[in-house]
Amino acid sequence: MKKKIFYVLLGVLVVFTLSGCMMNLLDITLDPGIYLGYSKNNNIPTTDDLLTYDESLGLYTITIPTSDLTYEEIDEGGAIFELSYYKIFYVKSDGNIATSSIPIWKDVVKNNNLEQMTIYLDAAKMEEGKAVGVGDDTKLLQDWYFAGSWGAKTWDEDAIKFERQGDVLVATISKEFKANDTIKYKIKPTPGWQPWHMIFNGEVYSDVSDDAVYTLKSDTNELTVKFYPKISYIEFEEK
């Protein structure tokens, strides 16, 4: 019986570790601030993992050596991908906020010979359990495609490849839309759908996330999508 109770408690600890709640469970206290949880600290941040505010950017940032990252293999239909993950913890007096896990693709780090990477946070956009407001500069070093329901094959081969304009990725849909039309969408990292774990649905990077939905505000024949990978944020502009 004691052994059974031990394994039950161990399972609870694992769940709390993965959900970012271990700080409270083990009575680990941190001063109010914004902290990085990642493979090096097992999602249990310390004062060494504190983000600092960059006035010139208007964002919180932290730069880490890529050698600190540990990757796990993801097998998707026989295709192997190596991803590492991080999340942000916002410790506040009126209640803590933790983002969802955000993936880092090992191939991007390796192919670009990255010795370090920077993570960014727009605190005003951050939401509990989501990736919104948080991202990193590795996302600017890979291709992204806007896929959705506005055409016959636009989920797949007719998805639109984003074009980089500075630190913003831009995709334009040319089609006659009416006010209150809706499109479902996701942002994927390859013309196909692998790896599923890197797909962004407007709120989280997840292989099980629902489609995001955008509702047109006016009649238009051109819809521009702006993706800000450094803070995982999407804007739509109607011509």
CYANA upper distance limits for C-alpha pairs under 8 A (distance plus 0.5 A):
  1 MET  CA      5 ILE  CA      6.78
  2 LYS  CA      6 PHE  CA      6.67
  3 LYS  CA      7 TYR  CA      6.89
  4 LYS  CA      8 VAL  CA      6.81
  5 ILE  CA      9 LEU  CA      6.71
  6 PHE  CA     10 LEU  CA      6.60
  7 TYR  CA     11 GLY  CA      6.58
  8 VAL  CA     12 VAL  CA      6.86
  9 LEU  CA     13 LEU  CA      6.77
 10 LEU  CA     14 VAL  CA      6.84
 11 GLY  CA     15 VAL  CA      6.80
 12 VAL  CA     16 PHE  CA      6.71
 13 LEU  CA     17 THR  CA      6.57
 13 LEU  CA     22 MET  CA      7.90
 14 VAL  CA     18 LEU  CA      6.75
 15 VAL  CA     19 SER  CA      6.67
 16 PHE  CA     20 GLY  CA      6.56
 16 PHE  CA     21 CYS  CA      5.46
 16 PHE  CA     22 MET  CA      5.82
 16 PHE  CA     25 LEU  CA      8.23
 17 THR  CA     21 CYS  CA      6.64
 17 THR  CA     22 MET  CA      5.66
 17 THR  CA     42 ASN  CA      8.17
 17 THR  CA     43 ASN  CA      7.28
 17 THR  CA     44 ILE  CA      8.22
 18 LEU  CA     43 ASN  CA      7.96
 20 GLY  CA     43 ASN  CA      6.83
 20 GLY  CA     44 ILE  CA      7.87
 20 GLY  CA     89 PHE  CA      8.41
 20 GLY  CA     98 ALA  CA      7.38
 21 CYS  CA     25 LEU  CA      7.02
 22 MET  CA     26 LEU  CA      6.51
 22 MET  CA     28 ILE  CA      8.47
 22 MET  CA     44 ILE  CA      7.30
 23 MET  CA     27 ASP  CA      6.42
 23 MET  CA     28 ILE  CA      5.28
 23 MET  CA     29 THR  CA      7.36
 23 MET  CA     44 ILE  CA      7.05
 24 ASN  CA     28 ILE  CA      6.61
 24 ASN  CA     29 THR  CA      8.09
 30 LEU  CA     46 THR  CA      7.86
 30 LEU  CA     47 THR  CA      7.88
 30 LEU  CA     91 VAL  CA      7.86
 31 ASP  CA     91 VAL  CA      7.74
 32 PRO  CA     90 TYR  CA      8.10
 32 PRO  CA     91 VAL  CA      5.33
 32 PRO  CA     92 LYS  CA      5.57
 32 PRO  CA     93 SER  CA      7.30
 33 GLY  CA     50 LEU  CA      7.44
 33 GLY  CA     51 LEU  CA      8.15
 33 GLY  CA     90 TYR  CA      6.49
 33 GLY  CA     91 VAL  CA      5.76
 33 GLY  CA     92 LYS  CA      7.30
 34 ILE  CA     50 LEU  CA      6.29
 34 ILE  CA     51 LEU  CA      6.05
 34 ILE  CA     52 THR  CA      8.46
 34 ILE  CA     88 ILE  CA      7.45
 34 ILE  CA     89 PHE  CA      6.20
 34 ILE  CA     90 TYR  CA      4.94
 34 ILE  CA     91 VAL  CA      6.59
 35 TYR  CA     45 PRO  CA      6.73
 35 TYR  CA     46 THR  CA      8.09
 35 TYR  CA     47 THR  CA      8.25
 35 TYR  CA     49 ASP  CA      5.85
 35 TYR  CA     50 LEU  CA      4.98
 35 TYR  CA     51 LEU  CA      6.23
 35 TYR  CA     88 ILE  CA      6.22
 35 TYR  CA     89 PHE  CA      5.59
 35 TYR  CA     90 TYR  CA      6.89
 35 TYR  CA     91 VAL  CA      8.25
 36 LEU  CA     43 ASN  CA      8.13
 36 LEU  CA     45 PRO  CA      6.57
 36 LEU  CA     49 ASP  CA      5.78
 36 LEU  CA     50 LEU  CA      7.01
 36 LEU  CA     51 LEU  CA      7.61
 36 LEU  CA     62 ILE  CA      8.48
 36 LEU  CA     86 TYR  CA      7.62
 36 LEU  CA     87 LYS  CA      6.64
 36 LEU  CA     88 ILE  CA      5.35
 36 LEU  CA     89 PHE  CA      6.85
 37 GLY  CA     41 ASN  CA      6.87
 37 GLY  CA     42 ASN  CA      7.28
 37 GLY  CA     43 ASN  CA      4.47
 37 GLY  CA     44 ILE  CA      6.35
 37 GLY  CA     45 PRO  CA      5.77
 37 GLY  CA     49 ASP  CA      7.97
 37 GLY  CA     86 TYR  CA      6.11
 37 GLY  CA     87 LYS  CA      5.75
 37 GLY  CA     88 ILE  CA      6.45
 37 GLY  CA     89 PHE  CA      7.62
 38 TYR  CA     42 ASN  CA      6.29
 38 TYR  CA     43 ASN  CA      5.50
 38 TYR  CA     44 ILE  CA      8.40
 38 TYR  CA     69 LEU  CA      8.13
 38 TYR  CA     85 TYR  CA      6.66
 38 TYR  CA     86 TYR  CA      4.81
 38 TYR  CA     87 LYS  CA      7.00
 39 SER  CA     43 ASN  CA      7.08
 39 SER  CA     68 ASP  CA      7.93
 39 SER  CA     69 LEU  CA      6.33
 39 SER  CA     70 THR  CA      6.17
 39 SER  CA     84 SER  CA      7.73
 39 SER  CA     85 TYR  CA      7.43
 39 SER  CA     86 TYR  CA      7.58
 40 LYS  CA     68 ASP  CA      6.25
 40 LYS  CA     69 LEU  CA      6.88
 40 LYS  CA     70 THR  CA      7.77
 41 ASN  CA     45 PRO  CA      6.43
 41 ASN  CA     46 THR  CA      8.47
 43 ASN  CA     86 TYR  CA      8.01
 43 ASN  CA     87 LYS  CA      7.99
 45 PRO  CA     49 ASP  CA      6.26
 46 THR  CA     50 LEU  CA      7.86
 49 ASP  CA     62 ILE  CA      8.28
 50 LEU  CA     62 ILE  CA      7.84
 51 LEU  CA     60 TYR  CA      6.28
 51 LEU  CA     61 THR  CA      5.71
 51 LEU  CA     62 ILE  CA      5.50
 52 THR  CA     60 TYR  CA      5.73
 52 THR  CA     61 THR  CA      6.06
 52 THR  CA     62 ILE  CA      7.14
 53 TYR  CA     58 GLY  CA      7.68
 53 TYR  CA     59 LEU  CA      6.35
 53 TYR  CA     60 TYR  CA      4.71
 53 TYR  CA     61 THR  CA      6.86
 54 ASP  CA     58 GLY  CA      6.28
 54 ASP  CA     59 LEU  CA      6.03
 54 ASP  CA     60 TYR  CA      6.30
 54 ASP  CA     61 THR  CA      7.30
 55 GLU  CA     59 LEU  CA      7.51
 58 GLY  CA    122 ASP  CA      8.06
 59 LEU  CA    120 TYR  CA      6.86
 59 LEU  CA    121 LEU  CA      6.03
 59 LEU  CA    122 ASP  CA      5.73
 59 LEU  CA    123 ALA  CA      7.98
 60 TYR  CA    120 TYR  CA      6.19
 60 TYR  CA    121 LEU  CA      5.48
 60 TYR  CA    122 ASP  CA      7.08
 60 TYR  CA    123 ALA  CA      8.04
 61 THR  CA    118 THR  CA      7.17
 61 THR  CA    119 ILE  CA      6.02
 61 THR  CA    120 TYR  CA      5.11
 61 THR  CA    121 LEU  CA      6.85
 62 ILE  CA    118 THR  CA      6.13
 62 ILE  CA    119 ILE  CA      5.93
 62 ILE  CA    120 TYR  CA      7.41
 63 THR  CA    116 GLN  CA      7.17
 63 THR  CA    117 MET  CA      6.06
 63 THR  CA    118 THR  CA      4.69
 63 THR  CA    119 ILE  CA      6.83
 64 ILE  CA     68 ASP  CA      7.81
 64 ILE  CA    116 GLN  CA      5.98
 64 ILE  CA    117 MET  CA      6.16
 64 ILE  CA    118 THR  CA      6.98
 65 PRO  CA     69 LEU  CA      8.28
 65 PRO  CA    115 GLU  CA      6.25
 65 PRO  CA    116 GLN  CA      4.64
 65 PRO  CA    117 MET  CA      7.00
 66 THR  CA    109 VAL  CA      8.02
 66 THR  CA    114 LEU  CA      7.30
 66 THR  CA    115 GLU  CA      5.87
 66 THR  CA    116 GLN  CA      5.33
 66 THR  CA    117 MET  CA      6.89
 67 SER  CA    115 GLU  CA      7.57
 67 SER  CA    116 GLN  CA      8.30
 69 LEU  CA     84 SER  CA      7.02
 70 THR  CA     84 SER  CA      6.44
 71 TYR  CA     82 GLU  CA      6.14
 71 TYR  CA     83 LEU  CA      5.53
 71 TYR  CA     84 SER  CA      4.95
 71 TYR  CA     85 TYR  CA      8.43
 71 TYR  CA    106 LYS  CA      7.63
 72 GLU  CA     82 GLU  CA      5.86
 72 GLU  CA     83 LEU  CA      6.00
 72 GLU  CA     84 SER  CA      6.78
 73 GLU  CA     80 ILE  CA      6.83
 73 GLU  CA     81 PHE  CA      6.09
 73 GLU  CA     82 GLU  CA      5.02
 73 GLU  CA     83 LEU  CA      7.09
 74 ILE  CA     79 ALA  CA      8.48
 74 ILE  CA     80 ILE  CA      6.06
 74 ILE  CA     81 PHE  CA      5.51
 74 ILE  CA     82 GLU  CA      6.54
 74 ILE  CA     83 LEU  CA      7.75
 75 ASP  CA     79 ALA  CA      6.08
 75 ASP  CA     80 ILE  CA      5.17
 75 ASP  CA     81 PHE  CA      7.01
 76 GLU  CA     80 ILE  CA      6.95
 76 GLU  CA     81 PHE  CA      8.32
 76 GLU  CA    194 GLN  CA      7.71
 76 GLU  CA    195 PRO  CA      7.41
 76 GLU  CA    196 TRP  CA      8.38
 81 PHE  CA    105 TRP  CA      8.36
 81 PHE  CA    195 PRO  CA      7.41
 82 GLU  CA    105 TRP  CA      6.85
 82 GLU  CA    106 LYS  CA      6.10
 82 GLU  CA    107 ASP  CA      8.06
 83 LEU  CA    103 PRO  CA      6.58
 83 LEU  CA    104 ILE  CA      5.95
 83 LEU  CA    105 TRP  CA      5.38
 83 LEU  CA    106 LYS  CA      6.24
 84 SER  CA    103 PRO  CA      6.12
 84 SER  CA    104 ILE  CA      5.57
 84 SER  CA    105 TRP  CA      7.23
 84 SER  CA    106 LYS  CA      7.76
 85 TYR  CA    101 SER  CA      6.40
 85 TYR  CA    102 ILE  CA      5.83
 85 TYR  CA    103 PRO  CA      4.94
 85 TYR  CA    104 ILE  CA      6.42
 86 TYR  CA    101 SER  CA      5.96
 86 TYR  CA    102 ILE  CA      5.86
 86 TYR  CA    103 PRO  CA      7.20
 87 LYS  CA     98 ALA  CA      7.50
 87 LYS  CA     99 THR  CA      6.05
 87 LYS  CA    100 SER  CA      6.61
 87 LYS  CA    101 SER  CA      5.46
 87 LYS  CA    102 ILE  CA      6.64
 88 ILE  CA     98 ALA  CA      6.19
 88 ILE  CA     99 THR  CA      5.97
 88 ILE  CA    134 VAL  CA      8.28
 89 PHE  CA     96 ASN  CA      7.65
 89 PHE  CA     97 ILE  CA      6.31
 89 PHE  CA     98 ALA  CA      5.03
 89 PHE  CA     99 THR  CA      7.26
 90 TYR  CA     96 ASN  CA      6.08
 90 TYR  CA     97 ILE  CA      5.48
 90 TYR  CA     98 ALA  CA      6.75
 91 VAL  CA     95 GLY  CA      7.57
 91 VAL  CA     96 ASN  CA      5.19
 91 VAL  CA     97 ILE  CA      7.17
 92 LYS  CA     96 ASN  CA      5.78
 92 LYS  CA     97 ILE  CA      8.39
 97 ILE  CA    127 GLU  CA      7.61
 97 ILE  CA    128 GLU  CA      5.68
 97 ILE  CA    129 GLY  CA      8.18
 98 ALA  CA    127 GLU  CA      8.29
 98 ALA  CA    128 GLU  CA      5.97
 98 ALA  CA    129 GLY  CA      6.39
 98 ALA  CA    130 LYS  CA      8.46
 99 THR  CA    126 MET  CA      8.01
 99 THR  CA    127 GLU  CA      7.26
 99 THR  CA    128 GLU  CA      6.04
 99 THR  CA    129 GLY  CA      5.01
 99 THR  CA    130 LYS  CA      5.41
 99 THR  CA    131 ALA  CA      6.04
 99 THR  CA    132 VAL  CA      8.48
100 SER  CA    128 GLU  CA      8.17
100 SER  CA    129 GLY  CA      5.11
100 SER  CA    130 LYS  CA      5.24
100 SER  CA    131 ALA  CA      5.97
100 SER  CA    204 VAL  CA      7.09
100 SER  CA    205 TYR  CA      8.37
101 SER  CA    131 ALA  CA      7.71
101 SER  CA    204 VAL  CA      8.48
101 SER  CA    205 TYR  CA      7.88
102 ILE  CA    131 ALA  CA      7.20
102 ILE  CA    135 GLY  CA      8.07
102 ILE  CA    204 VAL  CA      8.23
102 ILE  CA    205 TYR  CA      6.67
103 PRO  CA    197 HIS  CA      7.86
103 PRO  CA    198 MET  CA      6.91
103 PRO  CA    205 TYR  CA      7.79
104 ILE  CA    108 VAL  CA      8.47
104 ILE  CA    138 THR  CA      7.84
105 TRP  CA    109 VAL  CA      7.25
106 LYS  CA    110 LYS  CA      6.55
107 ASP  CA    111 ASN  CA      6.21
108 VAL  CA    112 ASN  CA      6.58
108 VAL  CA    138 THR  CA      7.34
108 VAL  CA    141 LEU  CA      7.25
108 VAL  CA    142 GLN  CA      7.26
109 VAL  CA    113 ASN  CA      6.57
109 VAL  CA    114 LEU  CA      5.71
109 VAL  CA    138 THR  CA      7.64
110 LYS  CA    114 LEU  CA      7.04
112 ASN  CA    141 LEU  CA      8.40
117 MET  CA    136 ASP  CA      7.68
117 MET  CA    137 ASP  CA      6.96
117 MET  CA    138 THR  CA      7.37
118 THR  CA    136 ASP  CA      6.14
118 THR  CA    137 ASP  CA      6.37
119 ILE  CA    134 VAL  CA      7.89
119 ILE  CA    135 GLY  CA      6.28
119 ILE  CA    136 ASP  CA      4.72
119 ILE  CA    137 ASP  CA      7.24
119 ILE  CA    230 LYS  CA      7.86
120 TYR  CA    134 VAL  CA      6.21
120 TYR  CA    135 GLY  CA      5.97
120 TYR  CA    136 ASP  CA      6.18
120 TYR  CA    230 LYS  CA      6.53
120 TYR  CA    231 ILE  CA      6.61
121 LEU  CA    126 MET  CA      8.12
121 LEU  CA    133 GLY  CA      6.03
121 LEU  CA    134 VAL  CA      5.07
121 LEU  CA    135 GLY  CA      7.27
121 LEU  CA    230 LYS  CA      8.49
121 LEU  CA    231 ILE  CA      6.51
122 ASP  CA    126 MET  CA      7.03
122 ASP  CA    133 GLY  CA      5.38
122 ASP  CA    134 VAL  CA      7.04
122 ASP  CA    231 ILE  CA      7.11
123 ALA  CA    133 GLY  CA      7.14
124 ALA  CA    133 GLY  CA      7.98
125 LYS  CA    132 VAL  CA      6.74
125 LYS  CA    133 GLY  CA      5.21
126 MET  CA    130 LYS  CA      7.97
126 MET  CA    131 ALA  CA      7.85
126 MET  CA    132 VAL  CA      6.03
126 MET  CA    133 GLY  CA      5.25
126 MET  CA    134 VAL  CA      7.48
127 GLU  CA    131 ALA  CA      7.95
127 GLU  CA    132 VAL  CA      6.96
127 GLU  CA    133 GLY  CA      8.20
130 LYS  CA    203 GLU  CA      5.99
130 LYS  CA    204 VAL  CA      5.68
131 ALA  CA    135 GLY  CA      7.97
131 ALA  CA    203 GLU  CA      6.17
131 ALA  CA    204 VAL  CA      5.36
131 ALA  CA    205 TYR  CA      7.51
131 ALA  CA    232 SER  CA      6.90
132 VAL  CA    202 GLY  CA      7.97
132 VAL  CA    203 GLU  CA      5.93
132 VAL  CA    204 VAL  CA      7.50
132 VAL  CA    231 ILE  CA      7.17
132 VAL  CA    232 SER  CA      5.74
132 VAL  CA    233 TYR  CA      6.32
133 GLY  CA    231 ILE  CA      5.01
133 GLY  CA    232 SER  CA      6.13
133 GLY  CA    233 TYR  CA      6.66
134 VAL  CA    230 LYS  CA      7.27
134 VAL  CA    231 ILE  CA      4.70
134 VAL  CA    232 SER  CA      6.08
135 GLY  CA    139 LYS  CA      8.09
135 GLY  CA    229 PRO  CA      6.39
135 GLY  CA    230 LYS  CA      4.84
135 GLY  CA    231 ILE  CA      4.75
135 GLY  CA    232 SER  CA      5.78
136 ASP  CA    229 PRO  CA      7.29
136 ASP  CA    230 LYS  CA      5.12
136 ASP  CA    231 ILE  CA      7.44
137 ASP  CA    141 LEU  CA      7.87
137 ASP  CA    229 PRO  CA      7.89
137 ASP  CA    230 LYS  CA      6.17
138 THR  CA    142 GLN  CA      7.87
139 LYS  CA    229 PRO  CA      6.12
139 LYS  CA    230 LYS  CA      7.43
140 LEU  CA    167 ASP  CA      7.65
140 LEU  CA    229 PRO  CA      6.93
140 LEU  CA    230 LYS  CA      8.03
142 GLN  CA    189 PRO  CA      7.79
143 ASP  CA    161 LYS  CA      7.87
143 ASP  CA    162 PHE  CA      7.74
143 ASP  CA    189 PRO  CA      6.23
143 ASP  CA    190 THR  CA      7.33
144 TRP  CA    161 LYS  CA      6.54
144 TRP  CA    162 PHE  CA      6.25
144 TRP  CA    187 ILE  CA      6.99
144 TRP  CA    188 LYS  CA      6.11
144 TRP  CA    189 PRO  CA      4.99
144 TRP  CA    190 THR  CA      7.04
145 TYR  CA    159 ALA  CA      6.49
145 TYR  CA    160 ILE  CA      5.83
145 TYR  CA    161 LYS  CA      4.80
145 TYR  CA    162 PHE  CA      6.15
145 TYR  CA    187 ILE  CA      6.04
145 TYR  CA    188 LYS  CA      5.71
145 TYR  CA    189 PRO  CA      6.67
145 TYR  CA    190 THR  CA      7.30
145 TYR  CA    191 PRO  CA      7.42
146 PHE  CA    159 ALA  CA      6.01
146 PHE  CA    160 ILE  CA      5.57
146 PHE  CA    161 LYS  CA      6.79
146 PHE  CA    162 PHE  CA      7.37
146 PHE  CA    171 ALA  CA      7.52
146 PHE  CA    185 TYR  CA      7.66
146 PHE  CA    186 LYS  CA      6.81
146 PHE  CA    187 ILE  CA      5.31
146 PHE  CA    188 LYS  CA      7.15
147 ALA  CA    154 THR  CA      6.10
147 ALA  CA    155 TRP  CA      5.06
147 ALA  CA    156 ASP  CA      7.31
147 ALA  CA    158 ASP  CA      8.30
147 ALA  CA    159 ALA  CA      5.06
147 ALA  CA    160 ILE  CA      7.10
147 ALA  CA    185 TYR  CA      6.02
147 ALA  CA    186 LYS  CA      5.94
147 ALA  CA    187 ILE  CA      6.50
147 ALA  CA    188 LYS  CA      7.63
148 GLY  CA    154 THR  CA      6.05
148 GLY  CA    155 TRP  CA      5.30
148 GLY  CA    159 ALA  CA      7.66
148 GLY  CA    183 ILE  CA      7.09
148 GLY  CA    184 LYS  CA      5.81
148 GLY  CA    185 TYR  CA      4.47
148 GLY  CA    186 LYS  CA      6.78
149 SER  CA    154 THR  CA      6.80
149 SER  CA    155 TRP  CA      6.90
149 SER  CA    183 ILE  CA      5.97
149 SER  CA    184 LYS  CA      5.86
149 SER  CA    185 TYR  CA      7.04
150 TRP  CA    154 THR  CA      7.14
150 TRP  CA    183 ILE  CA      6.44
150 TRP  CA    184 LYS  CA      8.32
151 GLY  CA    155 TRP  CA      8.44
153 LYS  CA    157 GLU  CA      6.67
153 LYS  CA    158 ASP  CA      5.81
153 LYS  CA    159 ALA  CA      7.89
154 THR  CA    158 ASP  CA      4.85
154 THR  CA    159 ALA  CA      5.00
154 THR  CA    160 ILE  CA      8.09
155 TRP  CA    159 ALA  CA      6.20
155 TRP  CA    185 TYR  CA      8.41
156 ASP  CA    191 PRO  CA      7.38
156 ASP  CA    192 GLY  CA      7.05
157 GLU  CA    191 PRO  CA      6.85
157 GLU  CA    192 GLY  CA      7.97
159 ALA  CA    191 PRO  CA      7.88
160 ILE  CA    171 ALA  CA      6.89
160 ILE  CA    172 THR  CA      8.20
160 ILE  CA    173 ILE  CA      8.48
161 LYS  CA    171 ALA  CA      7.16
162 PHE  CA    169 LEU  CA      5.94
162 PHE  CA    170 VAL  CA      5.60
162 PHE  CA    171 ALA  CA      5.33
163 GLU  CA    169 LEU  CA      5.88
163 GLU  CA    170 VAL  CA      5.66
163 GLU  CA    171 ALA  CA      6.94
164 ARG  CA    168 VAL  CA      6.35
164 ARG  CA    169 LEU  CA      4.97
164 ARG  CA    170 VAL  CA      6.78
165 GLN  CA    169 LEU  CA      6.46
165 GLN  CA    170 VAL  CA      7.46
167 ASP  CA    228 TYR  CA      7.35
167 ASP  CA    229 PRO  CA      8.23
167 ASP  CA    230 LYS  CA      8.10
168 VAL  CA    226 LYS  CA      7.01
168 VAL  CA    227 PHE  CA      6.42
168 VAL  CA    228 TYR  CA      5.59
168 VAL  CA    229 PRO  CA      7.74
169 LEU  CA    226 LYS  CA      6.19
169 LEU  CA    227 PHE  CA      5.49
169 LEU  CA    228 TYR  CA      6.88
169 LEU  CA    229 PRO  CA      8.16
170 VAL  CA    224 THR  CA      7.49
170 VAL  CA    225 VAL  CA      6.19
170 VAL  CA    226 LYS  CA      5.24
170 VAL  CA    227 PHE  CA      6.87
171 ALA  CA    224 THR  CA      6.33
171 ALA  CA    225 VAL  CA      5.63
171 ALA  CA    226 LYS  CA      7.17
172 THR  CA    222 GLU  CA      7.37
172 THR  CA    223 LEU  CA      6.23
172 THR  CA    224 THR  CA      4.89
172 THR  CA    225 VAL  CA      6.63
173 ILE  CA    222 GLU  CA      6.16
173 ILE  CA    223 LEU  CA      5.59
173 ILE  CA    224 THR  CA      6.78
174 SER  CA    221 ASN  CA      6.26
174 SER  CA    222 GLU  CA      5.12
174 SER  CA    223 LEU  CA      7.07
175 LYS  CA    220 THR  CA      8.32
175 LYS  CA    221 ASN  CA      5.36
175 LYS  CA    222 GLU  CA      6.50
175 LYS  CA    223 LEU  CA      8.32
176 GLU  CA    219 ASP  CA      8.09
176 GLU  CA    220 THR  CA      6.52
176 GLU  CA    221 ASN  CA      4.77
176 GLU  CA    222 GLU  CA      7.80
177 PHE  CA    181 ASP  CA      7.03
177 PHE  CA    216 LEU  CA      7.92
177 PHE  CA    218 SER  CA      8.39
177 PHE  CA    219 ASP  CA      6.06
177 PHE  CA    220 THR  CA      5.77
177 PHE  CA    221 ASN  CA      6.34
177 PHE  CA    222 GLU  CA      8.42
178 LYS  CA    216 LEU  CA      7.44
178 LYS  CA    218 SER  CA      6.66
178 LYS  CA    219 ASP  CA      4.74
178 LYS  CA    220 THR  CA      7.02
179 ALA  CA    215 THR  CA      8.31
179 ALA  CA    216 LEU  CA      5.60
179 ALA  CA    217 LYS  CA      5.54
179 ALA  CA    218 SER  CA      4.52
179 ALA  CA    219 ASP  CA      5.38
179 ALA  CA    220 THR  CA      8.38
180 ASN  CA    215 THR  CA      6.00
180 ASN  CA    216 LEU  CA      5.42
180 ASN  CA    217 LYS  CA      6.47
180 ASN  CA    218 SER  CA      7.66
181 ASP  CA    215 THR  CA      6.21
181 ASP  CA    216 LEU  CA      5.82
182 THR  CA    213 VAL  CA      7.12
182 THR  CA    214 TYR  CA      6.00
182 THR  CA    215 THR  CA      4.86
182 THR  CA    216 LEU  CA      6.62
183 ILE  CA    213 VAL  CA      6.17
183 ILE  CA    214 TYR  CA      5.94
183 ILE  CA    215 THR  CA      7.20
184 LYS  CA    211 ASP  CA      6.27
184 LYS  CA    212 ALA  CA      6.00
184 LYS  CA    213 VAL  CA      4.94
184 LYS  CA    214 TYR  CA      7.01
185 TYR  CA    201 ASN  CA      7.39
185 TYR  CA    211 ASP  CA      6.09
185 TYR  CA    212 ALA  CA      5.78
185 TYR  CA    213 VAL  CA      6.75
185 TYR  CA    214 TYR  CA      8.37
186 LYS  CA    199 ILE  CA      7.36
186 LYS  CA    200 PHE  CA      6.42
186 LYS  CA    201 ASN  CA      5.06
186 LYS  CA    202 GLY  CA      7.50
186 LYS  CA    211 ASP  CA      6.55
186 LYS  CA    212 ALA  CA      6.87
187 ILE  CA    199 ILE  CA      6.25
187 ILE  CA    200 PHE  CA      5.55
187 ILE  CA    201 ASN  CA      6.65
187 ILE  CA    202 GLY  CA      8.25
188 LYS  CA    192 GLY  CA      8.41
188 LYS  CA    193 TRP  CA      6.96
188 LYS  CA    198 MET  CA      7.39
188 LYS  CA    199 ILE  CA      5.21
188 LYS  CA    200 PHE  CA      7.01
189 PRO  CA    193 TRP  CA      7.98
189 PRO  CA    194 GLN  CA      8.14
189 PRO  CA    195 PRO  CA      8.14
189 PRO  CA    198 MET  CA      7.11
189 PRO  CA    199 ILE  CA      7.12
190 THR  CA    194 GLN  CA      7.20
190 THR  CA    195 PRO  CA      8.49
193 TRP  CA    199 ILE  CA      8.31
194 GLN  CA    198 MET  CA      8.36
195 PRO  CA    199 ILE  CA      7.91
196 TRP  CA    206 SER  CA      7.37
196 TRP  CA    207 ASP  CA      5.19
197 HIS  CA    205 TYR  CA      6.91
197 HIS  CA    206 SER  CA      5.51
197 HIS  CA    207 ASP  CA      5.21
198 MET  CA    205 TYR  CA      6.20
198 MET  CA    206 SER  CA      7.04
198 MET  CA    207 ASP  CA      7.94
199 ILE  CA    205 TYR  CA      5.80
199 ILE  CA    206 SER  CA      6.45
199 ILE  CA    207 ASP  CA      7.23
200 PHE  CA    204 VAL  CA      6.16
200 PHE  CA    205 TYR  CA      4.88
200 PHE  CA    206 SER  CA      7.18
201 ASN  CA    205 TYR  CA      7.09
201 ASN  CA    206 SER  CA      8.25
201 ASN  CA    209 SER  CA      7.18
201 ASN  CA    210 ASP  CA      7.51
201 ASN  CA    211 ASP  CA      6.41
201 ASN  CA    212 ALA  CA      5.86
202 GLY  CA    212 ALA  CA      6.42
202 GLY  CA    232 SER  CA      8.14
202 GLY  CA    233 TYR  CA      7.49
202 GLY  CA    234 ILE  CA      7.05
203 GLU  CA    212 ALA  CA      8.38
203 GLU  CA    232 SER  CA      8.32
204 VAL  CA    209 SER  CA      7.65
205 TYR  CA    209 SER  CA      8.02
216 LEU  CA    238 GLU  CA      8.36
217 LYS  CA    238 GLU  CA      8.42
218 SER  CA    238 GLU  CA      7.99
220 THR  CA    238 GLU  CA      6.80
220 THR  CA    239 LYS  CA      6.46
221 ASN  CA    239 LYS  CA      7.50
222 GLU  CA    238 GLU  CA      6.67
222 GLU  CA    239 LYS  CA      5.90
223 LEU  CA    236 PHE  CA      7.41
223 LEU  CA    237 GLU  CA      6.33
223 LEU  CA    238 GLU  CA      5.32
223 LEU  CA    239 LYS  CA      6.84
224 THR  CA    236 PHE  CA      6.17
224 THR  CA    237 GLU  CA      5.51
224 THR  CA    238 GLU  CA      6.92
224 THR  CA    239 LYS  CA      8.27
225 VAL  CA    234 ILE  CA      7.56
225 VAL  CA    235 GLU  CA      6.43
225 VAL  CA    236 PHE  CA      5.27
225 VAL  CA    237 GLU  CA      7.05
226 LYS  CA    234 ILE  CA      6.10
226 LYS  CA    235 GLU  CA      5.55
226 LYS  CA    236 PHE  CA      6.75
227 PHE  CA    232 SER  CA      7.70
227 PHE  CA    233 TYR  CA      6.39
227 PHE  CA    234 ILE  CA      5.15
227 PHE  CA    235 GLU  CA      7.12
228 TYR  CA    232 SER  CA      6.11
228 TYR  CA    233 TYR  CA      5.58
228 TYR  CA    234 ILE  CA      6.75
229 PRO  CA    233 TYR  CA      7.17
